[in-house]
């Protein structure tokens, strides 16, 4: 089983999930490399002029489990298990529980493509 992310703008294959915040709301969007680069380019002058704030636990959006179907939750758990197994086989030091670092996901996706 594999999980394929789709670009939320144009329906193409997504390469990454980009998180950003505006007016106190935190957003997350799945984008292709091209669209992620376009978003970063569009925001570059604002980011350069702005002040980066420390990230707090409160700033992370809580994803409602009720918004996901049982199938989506099962697919996500299977994907995480697959990433953990791959990371352990490649001695990446990921624990059996808890958050998986983005660098591990990136390495897994690069190796899987």
N, CA, C and O atoms as a MOPAC input file, in Angstrom:
PM7 MOZYME 1SCF
protein

 N      0.84200 1    -1.16400 1     0.00000 1
 C      0.00000 1     0.00000 1     0.00000 1
 C      0.89300 1     1.23500 1     0.00000 1
 O      1.87600 1     1.29400 1     0.73900 1
 N      0.55900 1     2.20600 1    -0.81400 1
 C      1.31000 1     3.45200 1    -0.79300 1
 C      0.33900 1     4.61600 1    -0.73300 1
 O     -0.78700 1     4.53300 1    -1.22400 1
 N      0.78900 1     5.68900 1    -0.13000 1
 C     -0.01600 1     6.89600 1    -0.01300 1
 C      0.56700 1     7.92100 1    -0.96800 1
 O      1.76100 1     8.21700 1    -0.91500 1
 N     -0.26700 1     8.46100 1    -1.83700 1
 C      0.17800 1     9.47400 1    -2.78100 1
 C     -0.47900 1    10.79500 1    -2.41200 1
 O     -1.70300 1    10.88800 1    -2.32200 1
 N      0.33800 1    11.81000 1    -2.20200 1
 C     -0.19700 1    13.13100 1    -1.89200 1
 C     -0.50300 1    13.85100 1    -3.20000 1
 O      0.23200 1    13.72400 1    -4.18000 1
 N     -1.59300 1    14.60700 1    -3.20200 1
 C     -2.01600 1    15.35300 1    -4.37500 1
 C     -1.90900 1    16.83800 1    -4.08900 1
 O     -2.29600 1    17.29900 1    -3.01500 1
 N     -1.38600 1    17.58700 1    -5.04800 1
 C     -1.27000 1    19.03800 1    -4.93500 1
 C     -2.67000 1    19.62600 1    -4.76200 1
 O     -3.56200 1    19.38100 1    -5.57400 1
 N     -2.84900 1    20.40900 1    -3.68600 1
 C     -4.15700 1    20.98100 1    -3.39200 1
 C     -4.56500 1    22.07400 1    -4.37700 1
 O     -5.74000 1    22.43400 1    -4.43800 1
 N     -3.62200 1    22.60700 1    -5.14700 1
 C     -3.95400 1    23.65100 1    -6.11900 1
 C     -4.36100 1    23.09900 1    -7.47100 1
 O     -5.37700 1    23.50900 1    -8.03100 1
 N     -3.57800 1    22.17400 1    -7.99700 1
 C     -3.82400 1    21.74800 1    -9.37700 1
 C     -4.02500 1    20.24800 1    -9.56400 1
 O     -4.19200 1    19.78900 1   -10.69400 1
 N     -4.01300 1    19.48200 1    -8.48500 1
 C     -4.27900 1    18.05300 1    -8.58900 1
 C     -3.10500 1    17.19800 1    -9.03500 1
 O     -3.24100 1    15.97900 1    -9.13900 1
 N     -1.95100 1    17.81000 1    -9.30300 1
 C     -0.77000 1    17.03500 1    -9.69200 1
 C     -0.19100 1    16.34200 1    -8.45600 1
 O     -0.69500 1    16.52600 1    -7.34800 1
 N      0.85900 1    15.55100 1    -8.64300 1
 C      1.48900 1    14.84500 1    -7.52500 1
 C      2.18500 1    15.86200 1    -6.61800 1
 O      2.99300 1    16.66700 1    -7.08200 1
 N      1.86900 1    15.81700 1    -5.33900 1
 C      2.46800 1    16.74000 1    -4.37500 1
 C      3.81900 1    16.20400 1    -3.92200 1
 O      4.01100 1    14.99500 1    -3.78900 1
 N      4.74900 1    17.12000 1    -3.68600 1
 C      6.08700 1    16.75400 1    -3.23400 1
 C      6.27300 1    17.02400 1    -1.74600 1
 O      7.11500 1    16.40200 1    -1.09600 1
 N      5.48600 1    17.95200 1    -1.20900 1
 C      5.66600 1    18.31200 1     0.19200 1
 C      4.41700 1    18.97500 1     0.75400 1
 O      3.54400 1    19.43000 1     0.01400 1
 N      4.35400 1    19.01900 1     2.07900 1
 C      3.30000 1    19.74000 1     2.77200 1
 C      3.92300 1    21.01200 1     3.31800 1
 O      4.92500 1    20.96100 1     4.03200 1
 N      3.33700 1    22.15200 1     2.98600 1
 C      3.85000 1    23.44500 1     3.42400 1
 C      2.90000 1    23.99600 1     4.48300 1
 O      1.68500 1    24.02300 1     4.29300 1
 N      3.46800 1    24.42800 1     5.58700 1
 C      2.68700 1    25.01400 1     6.66900 1
 C      2.98300 1    26.50300 1     6.71000 1
 O      4.13800 1    26.91300 1     6.59500 1
 N      1.94200 1    27.31600 1     6.87300 1
 C      2.14300 1    28.75600 1     7.00200 1
 C      1.02700 1    29.32000 1     7.86800 1
 O      0.00300 1    28.67100 1     8.07900 1
 N      1.23500 1    30.53500 1     8.36700 1
 C      0.24300 1    31.15200 1     9.24400 1
 C     -0.03900 1    32.57300 1     8.78500 1
 O      0.83400 1    33.25700 1     8.25000 1
 N     -1.27100 1    33.00200 1     9.00500 1
 C     -1.67400 1    34.36700 1     8.67800 1
 C     -2.83200 1    34.74700 1     9.58400 1
 O     -3.79200 1    33.98900 1     9.73000 1
 N     -2.74100 1    35.91400 1    10.18900 1
 C     -3.80200 1    36.43000 1    11.05700 1
 C     -4.17500 1    35.45500 1    12.17300 1
 O     -5.34800 1    35.32100 1    12.52300 1
 N     -3.18000 1    34.78100 1    12.72500 1
 C     -3.40200 1    33.88300 1    13.84700 1
 C     -3.88300 1    32.48900 1    13.48100 1
 O     -4.01400 1    31.63000 1    14.35300 1
 N     -4.14500 1    32.25600 1    12.21100 1
 C     -4.57900 1    30.92400 1    11.76500 1
 C     -3.41200 1    30.22400 1    11.08500 1
 O     -2.68700 1    30.83700 1    10.30000 1
 N     -3.22900 1    28.94300 1    11.38300 1
 C     -2.15300 1    28.15800 1    10.78500 1
 C     -2.76400 1    27.28600 1     9.69500 1
 O     -3.78400 1    26.62900 1     9.90500 1
 N     -2.12600 1    27.29100 1     8.53300 1
 C     -2.61700 1    26.53800 1     7.38000 1
 C     -1.59200 1    25.49500 1     6.96700 1
 O     -0.40100 1    25.62000 1     7.25200 1
 N     -2.07700 1    24.47000 1     6.29500 1
 C     -1.22600 1    23.41500 1     5.76800 1
 C     -1.74400 1    23.10300 1     4.36800 1
 O     -2.94900 1    22.95200 1     4.16700 1
 N     -0.83100 1    23.00800 1     3.40000 1
 C     -1.23200 1    22.74400 1     2.02400 1
 C     -0.22200 1    21.79800 1     1.37900 1
 O      0.98700 1    21.96000 1     1.54700 1
 N     -0.72200 1    20.81700 1     0.64500 1
 C      0.14200 1    19.88100 1    -0.07500 1
 C      0.41000 1    20.46600 1    -1.45500 1
 O     -0.52200 1    20.81000 1    -2.18200 1
 N      1.70000 1    20.58000 1    -1.81800 1
 C      2.07000 1    21.22400 1    -3.07500 1
 C      3.13000 1    20.43700 1    -3.83200 1
 O      3.93500 1    19.71600 1    -3.24300 1
 N      3.11100 1    20.59200 1    -5.15000 1
 C      4.18100 1    20.06100 1    -6.00000 1
 C      5.41500 1    20.93100 1    -5.78200 1
 O      5.32200 1    21.99700 1    -5.17200 1
 N      6.55800 1    20.48700 1    -6.27100 1
 C      7.78000 1    21.29100 1    -6.13400 1
 C      7.58800 1    22.65900 1    -6.77400 1
 O      8.00200 1    23.67600 1    -6.21700 1
 N      6.95400 1    22.68000 1    -7.95800 1
 C      6.75400 1    23.93400 1    -8.68700 1
 C      5.85700 1    24.89800 1    -7.89800 1
 O      6.18600 1    26.07700 1    -7.76200 1
 N      4.74200 1    24.40700 1    -7.38700 1
 C      3.82600 1    25.27400 1    -6.65400 1
 C      4.38800 1    25.69600 1    -5.29800 1
 O      4.12000 1    26.80700 1    -4.83900 1
 N      5.16700 1    24.82200 1    -4.65000 1
 C      5.80700 1    25.19200 1    -3.38100 1
 C      6.81800 1    26.31100 1    -3.62000 1
 O      6.90800 1    27.25300 1    -2.83300 1
 N      7.57600 1    26.20300 1    -4.70700 1
 C      8.54500 1    27.25200 1    -5.04400 1
 C      7.82800 1    28.55900 1    -5.35600 1
 O      8.29800 1    29.63100 1    -4.97300 1
 N      6.69600 1    28.48000 1    -6.05000 1
 C      5.92500 1    29.68500 1    -6.38500 1
 C      5.38700 1    30.35100 1    -5.11900 1
 O      5.39800 1    31.57700 1    -5.01500 1
 N      4.91600 1    29.55400 1    -4.15600 1
 C      4.42500 1    30.11100 1    -2.89500 1
 C      5.56000 1    30.80200 1    -2.15200 1
 O      5.40300 1    31.92500 1    -1.67200 1
 N      6.70700 1    30.12700 1    -2.05900 1
 C      7.84700 1    30.72600 1    -1.36000 1
 C      8.30900 1    32.01300 1    -2.04200 1
 O      8.66600 1    32.98100 1    -1.36900 1
 N      8.30100 1    32.02500 1    -3.36600 1
 C      8.70400 1    33.22400 1    -4.10700 1
 C      7.71600 1    34.36300 1    -3.84600 1
 O      8.12300 1    35.50900 1    -3.65900 1
 N      6.42100 1    34.04600 1    -3.83500 1
 C      5.39700 1    35.06600 1    -3.60300 1
 C      5.50500 1    35.66400 1    -2.20100 1
 O      5.22800 1    36.84800 1    -2.00800 1
 N      5.90300 1    34.85700 1    -1.23200 1
 C      5.98800 1    35.32400 1     0.15500 1
 C      7.36600 1    35.85800 1     0.54000 1
 O      7.51900 1    36.42800 1     1.62100 1
 N      8.36000 1    35.69000 1    -0.30800 1
 C      9.75300 1    36.00100 1     0.03800 1
 C      9.94700 1    37.41400 1     0.57100 1
 O     10.60500 1    37.59200 1     1.59600 1
 N      9.39600 1    38.41700 1    -0.09100 1
 C      9.61500 1    39.80100 1     0.35500 1
 C      8.93700 1    40.06100 1     1.70000 1
 O      9.45700 1    40.82000 1     2.51800 1
 N      7.78900 1    39.44100 1     1.93500 1
 C      7.10000 1    39.60400 1     3.21500 1
 C      7.86100 1    38.89500 1     4.33500 1
 O      7.96800 1    39.41600 1     5.44600 1
 N      8.38300 1    37.71300 1     4.04100 1
 C      9.15800 1    36.97000 1     5.03500 1
 C     10.45000 1    37.70100 1     5.38400 1
 O     10.86600 1    37.72800 1     6.54300 1
 N     11.07800 1    38.28900 1     4.37400 1
 C     12.32900 1    39.02100 1     4.60400 1
 C     12.08900 1    40.24800 1     5.48000 1
 O     12.93800 1    40.59800 1     6.30000 1
 N     10.95100 1    40.89900 1     5.31500 1
 C     10.65000 1    42.10800 1     6.07900 1
 C     10.06100 1    41.79500 1     7.45400 1
 O     10.10300 1    42.63500 1     8.35400 1
 N      9.51900 1    40.60500 1     7.61800 1
 C      8.86100 1    40.24300 1     8.86800 1
 C      9.83100 1    39.74700 1     9.92300 1
 O     11.02900 1    39.61500 1     9.67300 1
 N      9.30100 1    39.47600 1    11.10100 1
 C     10.06900 1    38.93500 1    12.22000 1
 C      9.58000 1    37.52200 1    12.48800 1
 O      8.38000 1    37.29000 1    12.63600 1
 N     10.49800 1    36.59300 1    12.54900 1
 C     10.13200 1    35.20100 1    12.82500 1
 C      9.91400 1    35.03500 1    14.32000 1
 O     10.74500 1    35.46000 1    15.12200 1
 N      8.80800 1    34.42500 1    14.69300 1
 C      8.48400 1    34.19300 1    16.09100 1
 C      8.84200 1    32.76500 1    16.46900 1
 O      8.84100 1    31.87500 1    15.61900 1
 N      9.14900 1    32.54300 1    17.75300 1
 C      9.42000 1    31.16400 1    18.16200 1
 C      8.14200 1    30.34400 1    18.04900 1
 O      7.04700 1    30.83300 1    18.32700 1
 N      8.29500 1    29.11900 1    17.64600 1
 C      7.13700 1    28.24000 1    17.49700 1
 C      6.72800 1    27.74000 1    18.86800 1
 O      7.57000 1    27.34300 1    19.67300 1
 N      5.45200 1    27.76200 1    19.12400 1
 C      4.93400 1    27.24500 1    20.38000 1
 C      4.01900 1    26.07200 1    20.08600 1
 O      3.57700 1    25.87200 1    18.95400 1
 N      3.74700 1    25.31100 1    21.11700 1
 C      2.86000 1    24.16200 1    20.95100 1
 C      1.48100 1    24.62700 1    20.49200 1
 O      0.83100 1    23.94500 1    19.69800 1
 N      1.03000 1    25.77700 1    20.98200 1
 C     -0.28400 1    26.28800 1    20.62900 1
 C     -0.40600 1    26.63000 1    19.14900 1
 O     -1.50500 1    26.58900 1    18.59500 1
 N      0.70700 1    26.96700 1    18.50300 1
 C      0.62600 1    27.39700 1    17.11200 1
 C      0.37000 1    26.24200 1    16.14800 1
 O      0.01400 1    26.47500 1    14.99300 1
 N      0.53900 1    25.03400 1    16.59000 1
 C      0.33900 1    23.86800 1    15.72100 1
 C     -1.15200 1    23.54000 1    15.66600 1
 O     -1.78100 1    23.37200 1    16.71100 1
 N     -1.71900 1    23.44800 1    14.48300 1
 C     -3.14800 1    23.14400 1    14.40100 1
 C     -3.43300 1    21.71600 1    14.85900 1
 O     -2.62900 1    20.80700 1    14.64900 1
 N     -4.55900 1    21.54400 1    15.47000 1
 C     -4.96700 1    20.21100 1    15.89000 1
 C     -5.82200 1    19.64400 1    14.77300 1
 O     -6.88200 1    20.18100 1    14.45100 1
 N     -5.36300 1    18.57600 1    14.20000 1
 C     -6.08200 1    17.95800 1    13.09000 1
 C     -7.17100 1    17.06400 1    13.68200 1
 O     -6.88700 1    16.14100 1    14.44600 1
 N     -8.38600 1    17.34300 1    13.32800 1
 C     -9.51500 1    16.59200 1    13.86100 1
 C     -9.54300 1    15.18200 1    13.29100 1
 O     -9.62900 1    14.99000 1    12.07900 1
 N     -9.46800 1    14.20700 1    14.17600 1
 C     -9.51300 1    12.81500 1    13.75200 1
 C    -10.87900 1    12.51400 1    13.14400 1
 O    -10.99600 1    11.67500 1    12.25100 1
 N    -11.91100 1    13.20300 1    13.63200 1
 C    -13.25400 1    12.97700 1    13.10900 1
 C    -13.36500 1    13.37000 1    11.63800 1
 O    -14.24800 1    12.88000 1    10.93300 1
 N    -12.48300 1    14.24400 1    11.17100 1
 C    -12.49800 1    14.66500 1     9.77200 1
 C    -11.92100 1    13.59900 1     8.84600 1
 O    -12.06900 1    13.69300 1     7.62800 1
 N    -11.27100 1    12.59600 1     9.40500 1
 C    -10.65800 1    11.54400 1     8.60100 1
 C    -11.53700 1    10.29600 1     8.64200 1
 O    -12.13300 1     9.97400 1     9.67000 1
 N    -11.60700 1     9.61300 1     7.53100 1
 C    -12.34600 1     8.35400 1     7.50800 1
 C    -11.49700 1     7.27300 1     8.15900 1
 O    -10.28900 1     7.43600 1     8.32900 1
 N    -12.13300 1     6.17800 1     8.51900 1
 C    -11.39700 1     5.05500 1     9.11300 1
 C    -10.33000 1     4.56000 1     8.14300 1
 O     -9.23400 1     4.18400 1     8.55700 1
 N    -10.65100 1     4.56300 1     6.87200 1
 C     -9.68800 1     4.10700 1     5.86300 1
 C     -8.47500 1     5.04200 1     5.81100 1
 O     -7.33600 1     4.58100 1     5.73100 1
 N     -8.72400 1     6.36500 1     5.85800 1
 C     -7.61000 1     7.32300 1     5.83300 1
 C     -6.71500 1     7.14900 1     7.05700 1
 O     -5.49000 1     7.20300 1     6.94700 1
 N     -7.32500 1     6.94100 1     8.22100 1
 C     -6.53000 1     6.73400 1     9.44200 1
 C     -5.70300 1     5.46100 1     9.33100 1
 O     -4.53100 1     5.44600 1     9.70800 1
 N     -6.30800 1     4.39100 1     8.81600 1
 C     -5.59100 1     3.12000 1     8.66300 1
 C     -4.44900 1     3.25800 1     7.66000 1
 O     -3.35700 1     2.73700 1     7.88800 1
 N     -4.69400 1     3.96000 1     6.54600 1
 C     -3.64300 1     4.16800 1     5.54400 1
 C     -2.49600 1     4.98800 1     6.12900 1
 O     -1.32600 1     4.71000 1     5.86700 1
 N     -2.84100 1     6.00200 1     6.92400 1
 C     -1.81000 1     6.84700 1     7.53100 1
 C     -0.97400 1     6.04200 1     8.52600 1
 O      0.25100 1     6.15900 1     8.54700 1
 N     -1.63700 1     5.22400 1     9.35100 1
 C     -0.89900 1     4.37700 1    10.30800 1
 C      0.01700 1     3.40800 1     9.57400 1
 O      1.15300 1     3.18300 1     9.99200 1
 N     -0.47700 1     2.83400 1     8.48200 1
 C      0.33900 1     1.89600 1     7.69800 1
 C      1.54400 1     2.60900 1     7.10000 1
 O      2.64800 1     2.06500 1     7.08200 1
 N      1.33300 1     3.82600 1     6.61200 1
 C      2.42600 1     4.61700 1     6.03800 1
 C      3.47600 1     4.91800 1     7.11000 1
 O      4.67200 1     4.75800 1     6.86800 1
 N      3.03500 1     5.35000 1     8.28900 1
 C      3.97700 1     5.64900 1     9.37200 1
 C      4.75900 1     4.40300 1     9.77000 1
 O      5.96200 1     4.47500 1    10.01900 1
 N      4.08500 1     3.27200 1     9.83100 1
 C      4.75000 1     2.01500 1    10.16600 1
 C      5.81000 1     1.66700 1     9.12300 1
 O      6.90900 1     1.22600 1     9.46000 1
 N      5.46700 1     1.86900 1     7.86700 1
 C      6.40500 1     1.59100 1     6.77100 1
 C      7.63800 1     2.50400 1     6.87000 1
 O      8.76700 1     2.05700 1     6.67100 1
 N      7.40600 1     3.78000 1     7.17900 1
 C      8.51400 1     4.73200 1     7.32300 1
 C      9.39000 1     4.33800 1     8.50400 1
 O     10.61600 1     4.35800 1     8.39200 1
 N      8.78100 1     3.97500 1     9.64500 1
 C      9.55100 1     3.56300 1    10.82700 1
 C     10.39000 1     2.31800 1    10.53600 1
 O     11.55300 1     2.24300 1    10.93400 1
 N      9.79900 1     1.34500 1     9.84200 1
 C     10.52400 1     0.11900 1     9.50000 1
 C     11.71000 1     0.44400 1     8.60500 1
 O     12.81300 1    -0.05900 1     8.81600 1
 N     11.47700 1     1.28600 1     7.60500 1
 C     12.54900 1     1.69400 1     6.69000 1
 C     13.64100 1     2.44400 1     7.45500 1
 O     14.82900 1     2.20000 1     7.24500 1
 N     13.23300 1     3.36100 1     8.34600 1
 C     14.19800 1     4.15400 1     9.11400 1
 C     15.04300 1     3.25600 1    10.02000 1
 O     16.24900 1     3.46500 1    10.15300 1
 N     14.41300 1     2.25900 1    10.64200 1
 C     15.15700 1     1.33000 1    11.50200 1
 C     16.15400 1     0.52500 1    10.67800 1
 O     17.29000 1     0.32000 1    11.10600 1
 N     15.73700 1     0.06800 1     9.50200 1
 C     16.62700 1    -0.71000 1     8.63400 1
 C     17.80500 1     0.12200 1     8.14500 1
 O     18.87000 1    -0.41500 1     7.84100 1
 N     17.60900 1     1.43800 1     8.07200 1
 C     18.66100 1     2.34300 1     7.61600 1
 C     19.34200 1     3.07200 1     8.77100 1
 O     20.03900 1     4.06700 1     8.57400 1
 N     19.12400 1     2.54800 1     9.99300 1
 C     19.77700 1     3.05600 1    11.20800 1
 C     19.63600 1     4.56700 1    11.36700 1
 O     20.61500 1     5.27500 1    11.60200 1
 N     18.40000 1     5.04600 1    11.23400 1
 C     18.14200 1     6.48100 1    11.35400 1
 C     17.73500 1     6.88300 1    12.76900 1
 O     17.47600 1     8.05900 1    13.02200 1
 N     17.67500 1     5.93200 1    13.68900 1
 C     17.42600 1     6.24700 1    15.09100 1
 C     16.03100 1     6.76200 1    15.39500 1
 O     15.87900 1     7.66500 1    16.21900 1
 N     15.01500 1     6.21500 1    14.75400 1
 C     13.63700 1     6.62300 1    15.01600 1
 C     13.03100 1     5.65900 1    16.02500 1
 O     13.16800 1     4.44300 1    15.89400 1
 N     12.35800 1     6.21000 1    17.03700 1
 C     11.75700 1     5.36000 1    18.06800 1
 C     10.48600 1     4.69000 1    17.54000 1
 O      9.97500 1     5.03700 1    16.47500 1
 N      9.99400 1     3.72600 1    18.31100 1
 C      8.77800 1     3.00700 1    17.92900 1
 C      7.52600 1     3.85600 1    18.08900 1
 O      6.48100 1     3.54500 1    17.51800 1
 N      7.63100 1     4.91600 1    18.85900 1
 C      6.48700 1     5.79900 1    19.10200 1
 C      6.93900 1     7.23900 1    19.00400 1
 O      8.13500 1     7.52900 1    19.04300 1
 N      5.98700 1     8.13500 1    18.87800 1
 C      6.29000 1     9.56100 1    18.85600 1
 C      6.46800 1    10.10700 1    17.45200 1
 O      6.24500 1     9.42100 1    16.45500 1
 N      6.87100 1    11.35000 1    17.41200 1
 C      7.00100 1    12.08300 1    16.15900 1
 C      8.17700 1    11.57000 1    15.34300 1
 O      9.24600 1    11.27300 1    15.87600 1
 N      7.95600 1    11.47400 1    14.04600 1
 C      9.02200 1    11.11100 1    13.11300 1
 C      9.54800 1    12.41200 1    12.51400 1
 O      8.76200 1    13.18500 1    11.96500 1
 N     10.85100 1    12.68000 1    12.60100 1
 C     11.39700 1    13.92300 1    12.05300 1
 C     11.15400 1    14.04800 1    10.54300 1
 O     11.16000 1    13.05100 1     9.82000 1
 N     10.94300 1    15.27300 1    10.08500 1
 C     10.70300 1    15.53000 1     8.66200 1
 C     11.85000 1    15.01600 1     7.80400 1
 O     11.62900 1    14.55900 1     6.68300 1
 N     13.07300 1    15.08600 1     8.31800 1
 C     14.23800 1    14.60900 1     7.55700 1
 C     14.11600 1    13.11800 1     7.23700 1
 O     14.57200 1    12.66800 1     6.18600 1
 N     13.50500 1    12.35500 1     8.14000 1
 C     13.31300 1    10.92200 1     7.89800 1
 C     12.28100 1    10.71900 1     6.79000 1
 O     12.47900 1     9.89400 1     5.89800 1
 N     11.17400 1    11.47600 1     6.84700 1
 C     10.17100 1    11.39000 1     5.77800 1
 C     10.79400 1    11.75500 1     4.43300 1
 O     10.55600 1    11.08500 1     3.42700 1
 N     11.59400 1    12.82100 1     4.42300 1
 C     12.23400 1    13.26700 1     3.17800 1
 C     13.15600 1    12.18700 1     2.61700 1
 O     13.14800 1    11.91300 1     1.41700 1
 N     13.95300 1    11.57300 1     3.50100 1
 C     14.87800 1    10.52300 1     3.06400 1
 C     14.10600 1     9.30400 1     2.56000 1
 O     14.48800 1     8.69100 1     1.56300 1
 N     13.02400 1     8.95600 1     3.24900 1
 C     12.20400 1     7.81500 1     2.83600 1
 C     11.59900 1     8.06700 1     1.45600 1
 O     11.65300 1     7.20300 1     0.58100 1
 N     11.02800 1     9.24400 1     1.26900 1
 C     10.39900 1     9.57500 1    -0.01800 1
 C     11.43800 1     9.58600 1    -1.13700 1
 O     11.16400 1     9.13200 1    -2.24800 1
 N     12.62900 1    10.10500 1    -0.84300 1
 C     13.69300 1    10.13900 1    -1.85900 1
 C     14.12400 1     8.72000 1    -2.22700 1
 O     14.38200 1     8.42800 1    -3.39500 1
 N     14.20000 1     7.84700 1    -1.23700 1
 C     14.61600 1     6.46700 1    -1.49500 1
 C     13.51000 1     5.66700 1    -2.17500 1
 O     13.78500 1     4.73100 1    -2.92600 1
 N     12.26400 1     6.03700 1    -1.91000 1
 C     11.11400 1     5.30100 1    -2.44200 1
 C     10.77900 1     5.69200 1    -3.87600 1
 O     10.06300 1     4.96700 1    -4.56700 1
 N     11.30200 1     6.85300 1    -4.33300 1
 C     10.95000 1     7.28100 1    -5.69600 1
 C     11.90600 1     6.77800 1    -6.73200 1
 O     11.73400 1     7.06000 1    -7.91800 1

